[in-house]
Amino acid sequence: MKGLDEWLEQRARKIARNTSRRTFLARLGGMLAGGAALPLLPVARASAGPDSARVPAPDETIEGPEGDPKSCEYWRHCAIDGSACACCGGSSTTCPPGTEISPVTWIGTCRNPADGKEYLISYNDCCGKTFCGRCICNRNEGERPEYHWYRNNDINWCAGATSQVYNCSIAVVVGQATESQPEK
């Protein structure tokens, strides 16, 4: 026990010699602030219970022909990056059997050609089975760099699900957009 006390004393003295009180307090404050910000990160764990997982709002009724949800050119797929669930045993709004919807999402704004209006689309990954690999689409219209994580589709959004294995993506209409998305 005496050896541990001596070692700790030597370490404490070395730190005291090489670090000022201001530096120590600044680092301590940074760690405390950083630790307090950890719960604010955009990952909701599925282990928090089934009632706590956020599921996108149901689609609004949209008049006119919507197109083929198995096509990458489908209007809701303007910001999709991955396999469309309509080709993998699900639909454009439901995950295939045996998968679970990720509680975290990325968003896009897509123009419906039937009515000419723009809609907010919630893209959720379906997780739990192996990669589907059919109808792989990579449309990045309106994509933002990764510092806008909520608008970026290059992140594994299965991080909040029980399984981290990506299967496919759904595109759920959340509501009508109030502002037009700027052109690139």
Secondary structure, 3 states (H helix, E strand, C coil): CHHHHHHHHHHHHHHHHHCCHHHHHHHHHHHHHHHHHHHHCCCCCHHHCHHHCCCCCCCCCCCCCCCCCCCCCCHHHCCCEEEEHHHCCCCCCCCCCCCEECCCCEEEEEECCCCCCEEEEEEEEEECCCCCCCCEEECCCCCCCCCCHHHCCCCCHHHHCCCCCEEEEEEEEEEECCCCCCCC
